[in-house]
Amino acid sequence: MSRVFSGIQPSGELHIGNYLGAVKNWVTLQSEFECIFCIVDLHAITQPYEPAELEARTLEMATSLLAAGIDPERSTLFVQSHVPEHAELAWVFNIVAPLGELERMTQFKEKAARQESVPAGLLNYPVLQAADILLYRAERVPVGEDQLQHLELAREIARRWNARFGRDFFPEPQAMLSPATRIMGLDGAAKMSKSLGNTIGVLESPEAIWEKLRPAMTDPARKTRRDPGNPDICNIYRLHQFFSAPAEVTMVAEQCRSAGWGCLDCKRVLADNMIAALAPVRERAAALAARPAYVREVLAAGAARARRIAGAVMGEVRQRMGFLPAGV
Ligand code: AQP
């Protein structure tokens, strides 16, 4: 069975962009692949964050992932900082990672522009990501479109390390895209992102979902209810494609083009479908939130499993790179 690796930052709540772009795909892949899923807290600290909140956010992300359908009997779910080899391999990869390409990464440029003082960790974020994947010699990586550039760099790092230290030791990991490659934020201006506050959380209450959808951006040409719209440029229509039945999606498009429905009518239908689709996840999350000890046990078992693989791979890396073995 070929191995799949993917990660998610505990930098905020699990939102429908993460869910549709990545996590829903992870759940399906569990039946076909050996899956390793990681809550990447070392990545999350590359952006401004509150130390007092990180622990709770990490536990909350684990709870959300389990509620979304990650099955610890079939997949390995763990926290990145519980396996120190991630940081060690990232350091090693720093010697083959091309600085020019790191500086050209879109995510680096966007996130750096939002910070007054740019930490080196933000620049090296994709190096750590390459280490995450290659530490498990994973061949496939289910991600959203925003991560394709980072994955290309991971392949470049694997090629450069292999060329210098060990032919074909690391596979070149391939992306697995879900149909929801890039979900836009509710403002319609940027991709939905935890750090931009333009999200709908997977665990949000029905009232909160409606309150967020109500003012969300639609086709700007629909200034009044009587103006016909173009569903192809409307973010709400795109969300319908993931939450509504095909016949309803067709009807939404027709009602938009003919101005039969106003945007609010269209949003109400979307809200109802979204609330219904996410209800089982919310219910499971509420049950799991009452059992934090169980969630910690899952993470501990996952970390133990991950460490076994990571330890063996890192041992081989150290040997190939010529480090003096520890001990006598
Ligand atoms: N808007 C999106 N549409 C589709 N997929 C998305 N992903 C994220 N946003 C969207 C995918 O979700 C997975 C986990 O993402 P992440 O937490 O590791 O990092 P990110 O891409 O940086 O996510 P955010 O929400 O934008 O977090 P912040 O704001 O903290 O940086 C990835 O597979 C990603 O592709």
Residues whose N, C-alpha, C, O or C-beta is under 5 A from the ligand:
A	BS01	AQP	G7 I8 Q9 S11 G17 N18 G21 A22 P142 V143 G144 E145 D146 Q147 A180 T181 R182 I183 M184 K191 M192 S193 K194 S195 L196
